[in-house]
Amino acid sequence: MKKKSEVAVFWFRRDLRVEDNAGLYHALKSGYPVLPLFIFDETILNQLEDRKDRRVAFIHSAVEAVHHELATFDSSLFVKSGEVNQIWKEIAAEFDVKEVYTNHDYELYAQKRDKQVGQMLNELGIPFYTFKDQVIFEKNEILNNNGGPYTVFTPYSRKWKEKLNDFFLKPYPVHQYIRQLLKLEPLEIPSLAAIGFESATVDFKRPVLDEELISEYHLKRDIPSVKGTSQLSVHLRFGTISIRKLASLGLKLNETWLNELIWRDFYMNILWHFPHINEGRSFKKDYDNIKWRNNTEEFERWCNGTTGFPIVDAGMRELNATGFMHNRVRMITASFLCKDLLIDWRWGEAYFANKLMDFDFSANNGGWQWASGSGCDAAPYFRIFNPDAQTQKFDKDLKYIRKWIPEYGTPDYPQPVVDHKTARDRTLAAYKKALEKG
């Protein structure tokens, strides 16, 4: 009987890169040959309605990129598709697994999954090690003077910057130990069709950092018609670039841009300390008393970009066509749904979750609760964006609007679904009544 290979396994998840990968670095230093693994998790994939989901196509392309990079070191990415626990049983039967390494994932499903995998491996006598990789600071690393979590961004960011030093930004020197990868003949990666999906238009490339754009970020970031944002959020979401590299760049080039990375850490921190937001509840419980109108026809018009409010419609059409929406317009469209249409923010959160390439639960939930007034450090409930004023301020030449609404200014463009002033008054009354009850 052939002796099974002794290996340490590194499990890629939200860290689809070789460079500066914390868990991979520790696996390579284990002393065992390292088997690199990626699992297309059917529990996650089965929840996706669109069989042409751009994110799955992006992940598949990123997995292929890692696979090709590993091949240059005479190794290969071991790619499986199916139920995670069952796949781990198969791996443990095929290899003599000595240790398993991966990076932390903070979302509710991921925590439950990792707990189950860890228990199963423990029963087999296999240690399961996980590491911080997708954030600069996590869990209890940034706490207030009372030892509790921050719920307001500004003091959190201040403490974040005070604590930051070279240790937290230092890249993991993976390539010093890369020859510890298990020598493997090139393995075949399951096709998109094999995992139940169809090809989607995704132009996957390893991100190129535009230092000039980052340097001017504070000047152009709110103008949706120009290339003023780095659009690296999808790469951060799937870990195709290192957060340490980006934070180092932000520290060097632009504090406003760095602050956006800190917001990401902040929302991850909120998710960790306040898990009730995972359950569809408002961060501030009194906001669950709001009596939403939830008009399905108006919701459909919002989804389709036919509300008759051009800046809102342009944003929704951009999202539907590309899987991306400019950040300023995300705030405008979210405010419109909650405050003009008085539709539950959770409806919008779910729609963005289905459509956004860069969907990340903590940031998406944080953004929607900010817009609705129900979240930590949220905009006050009486702050209601005026779509016309936002257009005048950020798209006064209508370049963005005309790009996404070719029929703008013609009889084919729909009339406004609501009167903004009337809708605003209605929302203020609904919020006031709900919060008085609380």
C-alpha positions, 0 to 999 in steps of 0.5 A: 500500500502506497504511503500517504504524503505528509503535508500541511494544508493551506486553505485559500478563502478570502486571500486569493494571492501568494504574495504577503499572505499571513496564513500561507507564510505560517504554513510554509514555515511549518516544516511540512510540504504545503498542499495549497487548497481552494474549495468552491463551497456549495453552501455559499454557491447554492444561495446565489440566484444568478447562475451568471454571478460575476463574483463567482466568475471573478473568484474562478479567474483569481483561483486560476491566477493563483494556480498558474503562479503556483505552477511556476514553483512546481506545485499546483492548487488543489481545487475542490467543489462541494460540501466543505466538511465532506471535502475535508474528510476526503483530503484527510483520507488522501493525505497524511495531514499534519496541520491545517492553516488558513486566515480568519473570516469574520462573517457569521456563516464563515465562523460557524463553518470554521468551528465545525471544520476545526472540531472535525480536524481536532477529532482526527488529531489535526491542529487547525491554525488561523491568522489575521490577514484581511484587516490591519486591526481586528477583534479586541486590538482597538478598544476604547479607554473603558476596554470596550469596542468603539461605535463611533468612527472618528475616535476609532480611527484616531486610536487606529492611527496611534497604534499603527506602526511598522509591525502591523504593515510589514509584509509576510515574506512568503517567497523566502519559503515558497519551495516548501510547497508540495511538488505536484503535477498540474491539476485540473481546476473545475470549470464554471460549468462544473460548479453549476455556473455560466461564464460572466463578463469579468475582466480579471487582472491583478490590480495595478496601483495608480499612485497619482490617482490615490494622491488626488483621491480627496479631490475627485472621489465624490465625482462619479463621472471621473476616474477618481476612485481606485476601485480596489474594493473587489480586490480587497473583498477577495484578497487578491491584494494585501491590505498591508500594502494598501495601508502602507500606500495610503499612509504615504500618499493620502490620508483621506484614502487611508481613512476609507481602509480604516472604515473597512476595519471599523465595520469589521470590528462592529460585526465582531462585537455586535453580532446581532447585525448578522440577524437582520436587526438594526444596530440601534434597536429603536429603529426596528420600530419604524413602520416602512411603506415597502411598496413593491412597485416603487421598489422595482422602479428603484431596482431597475433605475426608473424612479424619475430621479436621474442621479438615483437611476444612473447609479442603479443602472451602473450597478445592474450593468457592471456590478459596481456603483460609485461610492457617493452614488451608493449613499444617494441611492440608499438614502432615496430608498429609505428616506424618499420611498420609506422602504426598509433598508434591509431590502436595499441591503439584500439587493446590493448583496446580490449585485455588488462585485465587492459585496462584503457583509460588514461594509454593506450592512454598515453603509445601509444602516448609516443611510437609514440612521439605524447604525453605529455612527450613522447619519442622523435620521433627519439628514435626508439627501436631496437628489437634485442638490446632490446632482448639482454638487457632484454631477452638475454637467450631467456626464454621469447621468447621461452616460447611464440614462440615454433617454434622459431629457426625452419623453421616454424618461419616467416621471418622478415616483414621488415628490421629494419634499412630500416624501421627506415630510412623510419620512420624518413623521414616521421616524419621529413616531417610531423613535418616540415609541422606543 
